[in-house]
């Protein structure tokens, strides 16, 4: 099945239409979610296929948002953070907001309802997870000042930020979407990351 999807994707990539290539990526992603139920193997299968989605032309925030949702399954928050809403904060404005809100409408983080908020860097401590768009990368220090050392998973998308303190960072390697993991900073925030996720990411 996976070999078939890869062959299909390669055929799509030959198209000169940017829209067709982008739209087809979403179809493939949804097709996988139907074929593979939400079990411990789903994230591995999804990640494997999504690394074949080239993002050089435009950012596919639907994929970013789905990855972030699945991070909630492989990162453990302290018991004190397992009640009430699961808050995902997005620093400033980003197209990822609407994709996260779409997921939040039908999915949960464990038993918690997901709430997506636009926040300022100083509000990071009020969230379970924070996303820093590339346009807001200069605010990393402020995010760390607020959320560093607290049970907040800080996710960024600009080269170098993971080494500067963000917990996870989306990067493009050979036209493939991957994510870096700063295991030390995650543990410093009082979070536990699963071995499965460590195997899929680039551990710094």
N, C-alpha and C positions, 0 to 999 in steps of 0.2 A: 504493500500500500504506500509506504513512504517513498519507495523508488518511483512509483507511478506519479506521485505528487511532485517529486523533484523534476521528472521528465516534463510534466505539464508546465511547471514553472519556467523551465528553460525555453519551451516553445513560446510561452507568453512574452518572455524577455526579448524575443526577436522582433516583436511588434514595434513599430515606430511611434505608436501612440502612448504618450505618458499616462493619459487617463486610463486607457485599457490596462496597462501594466499595473497601475495603482489599484484599480477596481478589482482586478483579478486576484491580487494579493489578498484582499479582504475576503473574497469568495473562498479561496483556499483555506484561510484561517478559520472561517466559519464551518467549512466542511470538516475540518479536523475536530472541531469542538463537538460536532454531531457524532462522528464515528467513534471518538474516544471519550467515554464518560469521565466525569470529574473524579478521578482516582489518583493514586500516587504516581501513575505513569503519565498522566495527561501533560503535566508541565514539561517533562523531558521530551515528549513527542512534539509538543508545540514549539519549544525552544529550538529543537533540531531543524524543523521546517522553517521557522521564522528567521533563522540565521541565513537562509537563502534569499531573503527578501532584500533587494538592494535599495538603499535609501539615499543614494547620491543625488537623486533629482529632487526629492522633497521628503520631509519627515513624515512618517506614518505614525501618528500618535495613537492610533488604535492599538498598534502592537505594543508601544510603550505602556499604555494604560493596562493592557491585559497582563503584561509582565508584572507590573506593579501590583495588580490584584493577586497574582499567584505568589508574589513575595509574601503576602500575608499568610499563606499556607505553610511557608517554609522558614519563617522567622517567628520566634516566640516572644511575646511581650509579658512583663510581670503580671501577676494576678490582679494587682491594683488597676491595671489598664484594660482588663477584660470585661468591664461593665460599662454600660452606657453606649454611646455611639462610637464607632471607629472613625476617627477624623483624619482625612487626607487633606493637607493644606498645600496649595500651589502658590508659590511666591510670585506676586505680580500677575500679569496676564499671559495666558498660553492657550493654544488650541487643544492642549491635553485636557482642559477642564471639561469640555463637553463629552469627551470620550470616557473620562472617569465617571461623570454623572450618569452616562448611559449604563455603565456597569453597576453603579450604586443603586440604580432603579430596580435591578433584578437579583443582585448578588449580595452576600453578606461576608464579613470577615469573621469566620467562626460563627458565633451566635449574635454578633454585633451588626447592627445596621451601619452601612457606610455613608458618611456625610462628606461631601467635597466642598472645600471653602477656598476662596481667594484670600490670601493672608499677606501680611507684611513680614519681613524677616524676623522682627522682634516677637512675633506670635508663634514661632516654631514650637515652643514648649507646650503649647495647648493642643498639639496634634499627636497622632500616633505615627504618621508618616508625612514627610514634607518633600515636595518636588521642587527643585530649583531649575527653571528653564535656562537655556544658555544665555538669554538676554538679561537674566538676573544673576549671573554668576558672580558678579562683583559683590553681591550681598552674602556670599558664603560665610564670611567671618561673623556677620551679624546673626546669621542662622545658627552658627556654632555657639555663639555667645549665649543665645537663648535656649537652644535645644541640645547642645553638647553636654554629655554626661547625664542626660535624662533619657527615658525610654522612648526615643523618637528615632525612626529610621529615616535618614536624610539621603535622598536620591537626587543626583544631578545628571547633566548631560553634556559636559564640556571637558575636553581632554585636560588631564592634570588635576582635576578637582578631587578625585578620590585620594590622591597622595596628599592633598592639602587638608583632608579631614572629613569629606563627605563619606557616607557609609557605602553607597553603591553609585556607580556612574555608568550611564549608557555611552558606548563608544561604537564607532564604525571601523571594522577591521576587514580589509579586502571586500568592501561593499556589503558586509554582513553586520547585522546588529548584534552586539554582544554587551555584556555588562561586567564592569570591574567590581571587586569586592574588597573593602578595607575591613578585614575581620577584626583587627585590633580595635578600631573605632566603634564597630558594632557592639563588641563586648563591653567596651568602655561606657556605652550608653545603656548597659543593663539588659541587652537583648541577646537572644540565643539564635544562631543561624544553623540550619540543618546541613548535614554532610552532603545531601543530594544537591542542594543549591550551590554549595562550594565547588562541587565537581563541574557544574555547568558554567560557572562564572570564571573570571580571570582574577585570581586571588593575588593581591599585592602584598 
